[in-house]
Amino acid sequence: MVGMNGVDAQMEQMVAAAVEKAMAARAANLPPPPPDQNAQLEEIRKLKEEMDLLKKKQSGYLATPVRNIPFSAEILESELPKNFKFPHVGEYNGKGDPEEHLSRFENAALLHKYSDLIKCRVFLNTLIGPAQQWFNLLRPGDITEFKDFSRAFLHHFASSKMHPTTTLSLFAIKQQGQEDLRIYISRFSALALEVPTATTDLLISAFTQGLTTGDFLKSLIKKPPSTYDELLARAEKYVNLEEVQVSHLNSGMDRPPSPKNTRIPNIPRRMGPSPRPKLLGQFTSFTPLRMGRIQAMRKCEEKRLLQRPPSSEQDPRRPKSDKYCDFHNEYGHNNNDCRQLEQEIERIIQ
């Protein structure tokens, strides 16, 4: 019988000879063969059909039933070269730009020097899903050359074609309501890459018109940038400021609202020892610190945000305790136990 890797040439010759002999016998009006010979001829006919089908499978056509194939007889009879490999051009399922897929295939076909008939069969192999179903619905024999195939393909999938981005698209993009500035910049820059002909003035104008009212827009109006790169560099500063503000806002979402007046009043210094100021306990929950309390106090003091309470004396003299508070400049308790320092740092954070 016939193997899957090829057709036995000797068996093919035997079948062909048997068929010719049977046809010659009928033409000569010979008496009909006995029943067992009829069965033999039927077996030979089936064997020949199987061999023809295997030939078509070996030539690379596996996609569509032969009876309903839209290809012409010339395309079906064409054979692929030995050791043929399909090009890696991807598959098309009806989605995406059909012109892009066709162009990618034609470049590969030109490189491999495919004939027009071979191009039809190879291009069919790249169609899957809805695209393959569309091909099966074409009328038998409609496609006689690759020009017919490509024209019908582009016509049917014209709605999936990608339309080029124009400069008008840049003016259509707007910053949405509460949209972060960084997200708006990313959307605008991605669209700008699709319009290589856009000039610097056009990019700046479209970007500015799409911004919502805010400090950054006011800055661009007061001092227009000369290049698009300068605009992005200035925008980065406002992006960082915006993200810091959002971070501080989120960190205080779970805390109760602070009272309006959280400032610790300065007490006038008197002559002689003065009592320690009473603890003002306005805050009941506190922001976690990324550094020690004394380090946080130093940072606030450097920025002139810290409001110290008056110390009892210029030089602290309390030898009864080894504990010392840098905030009050006195002995008796340490920095970590100072509730008033904790309140002052929280006030600055707020």
KOLVO-47199 format. One record per residue (C-alpha): residue in one letter; x, y, z. Coordinates in nm, 2 decimals, padded with zeros to 4 digits, always signed. Example, Ala and Ser with C-alpha at 12.3 -4.5 7.8 and 13.67 -1.06 7.14 Angstrom:
2
(A (+01.23 -00.45 +00.78))
(S (+01.37 -00.11 +00.71))
***
This chain:
350
(M (+00.00 +00.00 +00.00))
(V (+00.10 +00.36 +00.02))
(G (+00.32 +00.51 +00.29))
(M (+00.26 +00.85 +00.45))
(N (+00.61 +00.98 +00.35))
(G (+00.57 +00.92 -00.02))
(V (+00.40 +00.73 -00.30))
(D (+00.55 +00.40 -00.42))
(A (+00.64 +00.46 -00.79))
(Q (+00.62 +00.09 -00.87))
(M (+00.28 +00.06 -00.72))
(E (+00.16 +00.37 -00.91))
(Q (+00.28 +00.22 -01.24))
(M (+00.09 -00.11 -01.17))
(V (-00.23 +00.07 -01.09))
(A (-00.20 +00.29 -01.40))
(A (-00.14 -00.02 -01.62))
(A (-00.43 -00.20 -01.46))
(V (-00.67 +00.09 -01.53))
(E (-00.55 +00.12 -01.89))
(K (-00.60 -00.25 -01.95))
(A (-00.95 -00.24 -01.80))
(M (-01.05 +00.06 -02.02))
(A (-00.91 -00.10 -02.33))
(A (-01.11 -00.42 -02.26))
(R (-01.43 -00.22 -02.24))
(A (-01.36 -00.03 -02.56))
(A (-01.31 -00.36 -02.75))
(N (-01.66 -00.48 -02.64))
(L (-01.51 -00.77 -02.46))
(P (-01.74 -00.97 -02.23))
(P (-01.77 -00.83 -01.88))
(P (-01.52 -00.96 -01.63))
(P (-01.62 -01.21 -01.37))
(P (-01.75 -01.07 -01.04))
(D (-01.42 -01.12 -00.86))
(Q (-01.25 -00.92 -01.13))
(N (-01.50 -00.63 -01.09))
(A (-01.41 -00.61 -00.72))
(Q (-01.05 -00.60 -00.81))
(L (-01.10 -00.31 -01.05))
(E (-01.30 -00.12 -00.79))
(E (-01.02 -00.17 -00.54))
(I (-00.77 -00.04 -00.80))
(R (-00.99 +00.27 -00.86))
(K (-01.01 +00.35 -00.49))
(L (-00.63 +00.30 -00.46))
(K (-00.58 +00.55 -00.74))
(E (-00.80 +00.81 -00.57))
(E (-00.61 +00.76 -00.25))
(M (-00.28 +00.82 -00.43))
(D (-00.41 +01.14 -00.59))
(L (-00.52 +01.27 -00.25))
(L (-00.19 +01.19 -00.10))
(K (-00.01 +01.38 -00.37))
(K (-00.22 +01.69 -00.29))
(K (-00.14 +01.65 +00.08))
(Q (+00.23 +01.61 +00.01))
(S (+00.23 +01.93 -00.20))
(G (+00.12 +02.13 +00.10))
(Y (-00.25 +02.19 +00.05))
(L (-00.44 +02.08 +00.36))
(A (-00.68 +02.36 +00.42))
(T (-01.00 +02.31 +00.22))
(P (-01.20 +02.02 +00.07))
(V (-01.11 +01.97 -00.30))
(R (-01.47 +01.98 -00.42))
(N (-01.54 +02.33 -00.28))
(I (-01.20 +02.49 -00.32))
(P (-01.21 +02.85 -00.45))
(F (-00.87 +02.80 -00.62))
(S (-00.86 +02.73 -01.00))
(A (-00.73 +02.40 -01.13))
(E (-00.39 +02.55 -01.22))
(I (-00.33 +02.65 -00.86))
(L (-00.44 +02.31 -00.73))
(E (-00.21 +02.13 -00.97))
(S (+00.10 +02.34 -00.88))
(E (+00.35 +02.16 -00.66))
(L (+00.56 +02.31 -00.38))
(P (+00.94 +02.26 -00.41))
(K (+01.10 +01.98 -00.21))
(N (+01.20 +02.07 +00.15))
(F (+00.97 +02.36 +00.13))
(K (+00.92 +02.56 +00.46))
(F (+00.64 +02.81 +00.52))
(P (+00.77 +03.16 +00.59))
(H (+00.73 +03.31 +00.94))
(V (+00.50 +03.60 +00.87))
(G (+00.24 +03.54 +01.14))
(E (-00.12 +03.44 +01.11))
(Y (-00.43 +03.66 +01.04))
(N (-00.76 +03.59 +01.21))
(G (-00.96 +03.89 +01.07))
(K (-00.84 +04.13 +01.34))
(G (-00.57 +04.39 +01.28))
(D (-00.46 +04.57 +00.97))
(P (-00.50 +04.34 +00.66))
(E (-00.26 +04.56 +00.45))
(E (+00.01 +04.51 +00.71))
(H (-00.03 +04.13 +00.70))
(L (-00.04 +04.12 +00.32))
(S (+00.27 +04.35 +00.29))
(R (+00.46 +04.13 +00.53))
(F (+00.37 +03.82 +00.33))
(E (+00.46 +03.98 -00.01))
(N (+00.81 +04.07 +00.13))
(A (+00.87 +03.71 +00.23))
(A (+00.74 +03.58 -00.10))
(L (+00.97 +03.82 -00.29))
(L (+01.26 +03.70 -00.08))
(H (+01.19 +03.33 -00.15))
(K (+01.10 +03.39 -00.51))
(Y (+00.76 +03.23 -00.50))
(S (+00.57 +03.19 -00.82))
(D (+00.22 +03.34 -00.85))
(L (+00.05 +03.01 -00.80))
(I (+00.26 +02.91 -00.50))
(K (+00.19 +03.25 -00.34))
(C (-00.18 +03.17 -00.34))
(R (-00.14 +02.84 -00.16))
(V (+00.12 +02.97 +00.09))
(F (-00.09 +03.28 +00.17))
(L (-00.39 +03.06 +00.24))
(N (-00.18 +02.88 +00.51))
(T (-00.15 +03.21 +00.70))
(L (-00.53 +03.26 +00.74))
(I (-00.69 +03.12 +01.06))
(G (-01.02 +03.15 +01.24))
(P (-01.27 +03.39 +01.08))
(A (-01.03 +03.46 +00.79))
(Q (-01.02 +03.09 +00.70))
(Q (-01.40 +03.07 +00.72))
(W (-01.43 +03.36 +00.48))
(F (-01.20 +03.18 +00.23))
(N (-01.41 +02.87 +00.25))
(L (-01.73 +03.07 +00.16))
(L (-01.58 +03.19 -00.17))
(R (-01.72 +03.04 -00.49))
(P (-01.52 +02.75 -00.64))
(G (-01.27 +02.86 -00.90))
(D (-01.30 +03.23 -00.81))
(I (-00.93 +03.27 -00.75))
(T (-00.71 +03.21 -01.06))
(E (-00.41 +03.42 -00.96))
(F (-00.27 +03.59 -00.65))
(K (-00.40 +03.93 -00.76))
(D (-00.75 +03.80 -00.73))
(F (-00.68 +03.65 -00.38))
(S (-00.52 +03.97 -00.24))
(R (-00.79 +04.20 -00.38))
(A (-01.07 +03.99 -00.23))
(F (-00.88 +03.96 +00.10))
(L (-00.83 +04.34 +00.13))
(H (-01.19 +04.42 +00.03))
(H (-01.35 +04.18 +00.28))
(F (-01.13 +04.30 +00.58))
(A (-01.13 +04.67 +00.49))
(S (-01.31 +04.75 +00.81))
(S (-01.01 +04.62 +01.01))
(K (-00.77 +04.86 +00.84))
(M (-00.57 +05.09 +01.07))
(H (-00.62 +05.45 +00.97))
(P (-00.31 +05.68 +01.00))
(T (-00.29 +05.92 +01.30))
(T (-00.31 +06.29 +01.20))
(T (-00.22 +06.61 +01.38))
(L (-00.59 +06.65 +01.45))
(S (-00.57 +06.35 +01.68))
(L (-00.32 +06.53 +01.90))
(F (-00.56 +06.82 +01.96))
(A (-00.84 +06.57 +02.04))
(I (-00.65 +06.42 +02.34))
(K (-00.75 +06.59 +02.67))
(Q (-00.65 +06.55 +03.03))
(Q (-00.95 +06.39 +03.20))
(G (-01.09 +06.54 +03.52))
(Q (-00.88 +06.41 +03.81))
(E (-00.63 +06.23 +03.57))
(D (-00.27 +06.24 +03.70))
(L (-00.04 +06.46 +03.50))
(R (+00.20 +06.17 +03.45))
(I (-00.07 +05.96 +03.28))
(Y (-00.17 +06.25 +03.05))
(I (+00.19 +06.30 +02.95))
(S (+00.23 +05.92 +02.87))
(R (-00.09 +05.92 +02.66))
(F (+00.01 +06.23 +02.47))
(S (+00.37 +06.12 +02.40))
(A (+00.26 +05.78 +02.28))
(L (+00.02 +05.94 +02.03))
(A (+00.29 +06.19 +01.92))
(L (+00.51 +05.91 +01.82))
(E (+00.25 +05.81 +01.56))
(V (+00.27 +06.16 +01.40))
(P (+00.64 +06.20 +01.29))
(T (+00.55 +06.50 +01.08))
(A (+00.43 +06.70 +01.38))
(T (+00.64 +07.01 +01.44))
(T (+00.77 +07.14 +01.78))
(D (+00.52 +07.43 +01.79))
(L (+00.23 +07.20 +01.70))
(L (+00.32 +06.95 +01.98))
(I (+00.35 +07.23 +02.24))
(S (+00.02 +07.39 +02.13))
(A (-00.17 +07.06 +02.13))
(F (-00.02 +06.95 +02.47))
(T (-00.10 +07.29 +02.63))
(Q (-00.46 +07.29 +02.50))
(G (-00.52 +06.95 +02.64))
(L (-00.42 +07.04 +03.00))
(T (-00.67 +07.11 +03.27))
(T (-00.64 +07.44 +03.46))
(G (-00.37 +07.43 +03.72))
(D (-00.03 +07.56 +03.82))
(F (+00.15 +07.38 +03.53))
(L (-00.08 +07.54 +03.27))
(K (-00.03 +07.88 +03.42))
(S (+00.35 +07.83 +03.41))
(L (+00.34 +07.74 +03.04))
(I (+00.13 +08.04 +02.96))
(K (+00.36 +08.28 +03.15))
(K (+00.68 +08.13 +03.00))
(P (+00.61 +07.92 +02.69))
(P (+00.88 +07.65 +02.63))
(S (+01.09 +07.67 +02.32))
(T (+01.11 +07.29 +02.26))
(Y (+00.90 +06.99 +02.34))
(D (+01.19 +06.84 +02.54))
(E (+01.19 +07.15 +02.75))
(L (+00.82 +07.12 +02.81))
(L (+00.86 +06.76 +02.93))
(A (+01.15 +06.86 +03.16))
(R (+00.94 +07.12 +03.32))
(A (+00.64 +06.89 +03.34))
(E (+00.85 +06.64 +03.54))
(K (+00.89 +06.89 +03.82))
(Y (+00.52 +06.93 +03.85))
(V (+00.46 +06.55 +03.83))
(N (+00.70 +06.50 +04.13))
(L (+00.52 +06.77 +04.32))
(E (+00.18 +06.62 +04.24))
(E (+00.29 +06.28 +04.35))
(V (+00.43 +06.41 +04.68))
(Q (+00.10 +06.59 +04.76))
(V (-00.10 +06.27 +04.68))
(S (+00.13 +06.07 +04.90))
(H (+00.09 +06.31 +05.20))
(L (-00.29 +06.31 +05.14))
(N (-00.31 +05.93 +05.14))
(S (-00.10 +05.90 +05.46))
(G (-00.35 +06.12 +05.65))
(M (-00.67 +05.96 +05.52))
(D (-00.71 +05.73 +05.83))
(R (-00.64 +06.00 +06.08))
(P (-00.91 +06.21 +06.24))
(P (-00.93 +06.57 +06.13))
(S (-00.68 +06.79 +06.32))
(P (-00.81 +07.09 +06.51))
(K (-00.78 +07.43 +06.35))
(N (-00.53 +07.57 +06.60))
(T (-00.25 +07.32 +06.67))
(R (+00.02 +07.57 +06.74))
(I (+00.19 +07.56 +07.08))
(P (+00.19 +07.91 +07.21))
(N (+00.52 +08.06 +07.32))
(I (+00.53 +08.14 +07.69))
(P (+00.71 +08.45 +07.79))
(R (+01.03 +08.37 +07.99))
(R (+01.02 +08.48 +08.35))
(M (+01.29 +08.54 +08.59))
(G (+01.38 +08.23 +08.79))
(P (+01.25 +07.88 +08.74))
(S (+00.93 +07.84 +08.55))
(P (+00.70 +07.54 +08.55))
(R (+00.71 +07.31 +08.26))
(P (+00.43 +07.39 +08.00))
(K (+00.13 +07.16 +08.02))
(L (+00.10 +06.89 +07.76))
(L (-00.13 +06.99 +07.47))
(G (-00.28 +06.66 +07.36))
(Q (-00.46 +06.76 +07.04))
(F (-00.35 +06.46 +06.84))
(T (-00.45 +06.11 +06.94))
(S (-00.29 +05.92 +06.64))
(F (+00.05 +05.99 +06.48))
(T (+00.22 +05.94 +06.15))
(P (+00.48 +05.67 +06.15))
(L (+00.83 +05.82 +06.12))
(R (+01.10 +05.69 +05.89))
(M (+01.37 +05.82 +06.12))
(G (+01.43 +05.87 +06.49))
(R (+01.23 +06.13 +06.68))
(I (+01.54 +06.34 +06.76))
(Q (+01.65 +06.32 +06.39))
(A (+01.31 +06.44 +06.28))
(M (+01.33 +06.73 +06.53))
(R (+01.67 +06.83 +06.38))
(K (+01.53 +06.82 +06.03))
(C (+01.23 +07.04 +06.13))
(E (+01.46 +07.28 +06.31))
(E (+01.69 +07.31 +06.00))
(K (+01.38 +07.42 +05.79))
(R (+01.28 +07.66 +06.07))
(L (+00.95 +07.48 +06.13))
(L (+01.01 +07.37 +06.48))
(Q (+00.85 +07.58 +06.77))
(R (+01.04 +07.51 +07.09))
(P (+00.89 +07.56 +07.43))
(P (+01.08 +07.79 +07.66))
(S (+01.33 +07.60 +07.88))
(S (+01.34 +07.65 +08.25))
(E (+01.70 +07.78 +08.24))
(Q (+01.96 +07.86 +07.98))
(D (+02.18 +07.58 +08.12))
(P (+01.98 +07.29 +08.25))
(R (+02.06 +07.20 +08.61))
(R (+01.88 +06.89 +08.73))
(P (+02.13 +06.64 +08.86))
(K (+01.85 +06.43 +09.02))
(S (+01.79 +06.25 +08.68))
(D (+02.02 +06.14 +08.40))
(K (+01.74 +06.17 +08.14))
(Y (+01.76 +06.47 +07.91))
(C (+01.52 +06.61 +07.66))
(D (+01.67 +06.81 +07.37))
(F (+01.33 +06.96 +07.29))
(H (+01.28 +07.12 +07.63))
(N (+01.65 +07.15 +07.71))
(E (+01.61 +07.01 +08.05))
(Y (+01.66 +06.70 +08.26))
(G (+01.38 +06.48 +08.39))
(H (+01.27 +06.29 +08.08))
(N (+01.43 +06.18 +07.75))
(N (+01.33 +06.25 +07.39))
(N (+01.14 +05.93 +07.33))
(D (+00.92 +06.00 +07.64))
(C (+00.85 +06.36 +07.54))
(R (+00.48 +06.38 +07.45))
(Q (+00.50 +06.75 +07.36))
(L (+00.78 +06.68 +07.10))
(E (+00.56 +06.41 +06.95))
(Q (+00.27 +06.66 +06.93))
(E (+00.50 +06.92 +06.77))
(I (+00.63 +06.68 +06.50))
(E (+00.28 +06.58 +06.41))
(R (+00.17 +06.94 +06.39))
(I (+00.45 +07.01 +06.14))
(I (+00.34 +06.70 +05.94))
(Q (-00.01 +06.82 +05.93))
***
